[in-house]
Amino acid sequence: MITKNLTAIAVGAVLALVAIPASAHHGWGGQATNESDMTGKVVKSVSLAGPHATMQIDVEGKVYDITLAPPFRTRSAGLTDGMIPVGETVTVHGNRSRDANRNEMKTIHVVWKGKTYSVYPERE
């Protein structure tokens, strides 16, 4: 009986640990299939906190949430926390949200000062 309880607890713990990363992952399913570019001014610089790096840009008076790759991949692409100052102009390339009411883009690359930072080079 004790062995069954310990096994059940162990299995439950493993399933809980597996579920955490899965629930935190931001897939491409909620994004439009077509890729596009947006150019705007940085409102919130690159942040490597959370399961995906993020930033915000203002495009013609609308603030867009920009979802980048997970922090390790974003850093490997050359983008670091706070690297692009607020007010700088960037162009992002990726897939906007399927929901037209959401100002959000999952980004494949960011262009700043003539340099391209590919956070998802396999999608280029």
Secondary structure as GFF3:
##gff-version 3
##sequence-region A 1 124
A	DSSP	alpha_helix	2	24	.	.	.	ID=ss1
A	DSSP	beta_strand	36	47	.	.	.	ID=ss2
A	DSSP	beta_strand	54	59	.	.	.	ID=ss3
A	DSSP	beta_strand	62	67	.	.	.	ID=ss4
A	DSSP	alpha_helix	71	76	.	.	.	ID=ss5
A	DSSP	beta_strand	89	96	.	.	.	ID=ss6
A	DSSP	beta_strand	104	112	.	.	.	ID=ss7
A	DSSP	beta_strand	115	118	.	.	.	ID=ss8
A	DSSP	three_ten_helix	121	123	.	.	.	ID=ss9
###
